Amino acid sequence: MDSYIDIAGLSIMINIYVSNKFSNILVFRKITNTKAWKLWLISLAITNIILIIIVDYIKYYHLII
């Protein structure tokens, strides 16, 4: 159960980091709001998919973080 909590905390931290970096890029380039929202959601979805793949790999091979 603790590993699930650690993974959830890690995914939240990575999502916050990605959204902060992405918002800085958007402010720098001054992209319109609709495109910004779509790109932001796509970037978060990609990071979450990568996290899920990593977590499944760790569970499958019984590795411990």
Kinemage of the C-alpha trace (Angstrom):
@kinemage 1
@onewidth
@group {chain A} dominant
@subgroup {mainchain}
@vectorlist {calphas} color= white
{ca met a 1} P 0.000 0.000 0.000
{ca asp a 2} L 2.854 2.393 0.745
{ca ser a 3} L 4.254 1.967 -2.760
{ca tyr a 4} L 0.926 3.094 -4.251
{ca ile a 5} L 0.985 6.227 -2.067
{ca asp a 6} L 4.593 6.928 -3.094
{ca ile a 7} L 3.705 6.491 -6.777
{ca ala a 8} L 0.683 8.804 -6.417
{ca gly a 9} L 2.809 11.466 -4.720
{ca leu a 10} L 5.490 11.122 -7.382
{ca ser a 11} L 2.944 11.468 -10.196
{ca ile a 12} L 1.427 14.565 -8.559
{ca met a 13} L 4.872 16.145 -8.200
{ca ile a 14} L 5.791 15.357 -11.808
{ca asn a 15} L 2.456 16.744 -13.051
{ca ile a 16} L 2.982 19.985 -11.109
{ca tyr a 17} L 6.541 20.264 -12.463
{ca val a 18} L 5.455 19.652 -16.060
{ca ser a 19} L 2.535 22.099 -15.828
{ca asn a 20} L 4.776 24.806 -14.332
{ca lys a 21} L 7.419 24.374 -17.036
{ca phe a 22} L 4.753 24.306 -19.716
{ca ser a 23} L 3.024 27.451 -18.398
{ca asn a 24} L 6.383 29.277 -18.425
{ca ile a 25} L 6.850 28.307 -22.082
{ca leu a 26} L 3.305 29.451 -22.906
{ca val a 27} L 3.792 32.799 -21.176
{ca phe a 28} L 7.081 33.261 -23.011
{ca arg a 29} L 5.582 32.551 -26.432
{ca lys a 30} L 2.142 34.130 -25.759
{ca ile a 31} L 0.103 31.317 -27.313
{ca thr a 32} L -3.680 31.733 -27.421
{ca asn a 33} L -5.736 30.245 -24.589
{ca thr a 34} L -7.501 27.429 -26.465
{ca lys a 35} L -4.279 26.080 -27.967
{ca ala a 36} L -2.561 26.469 -24.612
{ca trp a 37} L -5.175 24.397 -22.805
{ca lys a 38} L -5.061 21.653 -25.435
{ca leu a 39} L -1.271 21.483 -25.423
{ca trp a 40} L -1.180 21.538 -21.606
{ca leu a 41} L -3.655 18.646 -21.340
{ca ile a 42} L -1.776 16.662 -23.990
{ca ser a 43} L 1.525 17.152 -22.160
{ca leu a 44} L 0.000 16.026 -18.852
{ca ala a 45} L -1.562 12.992 -20.548
{ca ile a 46} L 1.789 12.005 -22.066
{ca thr a 47} L 3.580 12.320 -18.709
{ca asn a 48} L 0.892 10.234 -16.991
{ca ile a 49} L 1.084 7.534 -19.665
{ca ile a 50} L 4.871 7.383 -19.231
{ca leu a 51} L 4.422 7.131 -15.444
{ca ile a 52} L 1.873 4.306 -15.817
{ca ile a 53} L 4.239 2.397 -18.125
{ca ile a 54} L 7.106 2.798 -15.616
{ca val a 55} L 4.909 1.696 -12.697
{ca asp a 56} L 3.639 -1.361 -14.606
{ca tyr a 57} L 7.226 -2.277 -15.503
{ca ile a 58} L 8.244 -2.036 -11.837
{ca lys a 59} L 5.250 -4.128 -10.717
{ca tyr a 60} L 5.791 -6.735 -13.428
{ca tyr a 61} L 9.437 -7.321 -12.596
{ca his a 62} L 8.775 -7.023 -8.822
{ca leu a 63} L 11.251 -4.184 -8.439
{ca ile a 64} L 11.056 -1.868 -5.472
{ca ile a 65} L 11.638 1.875 -5.829
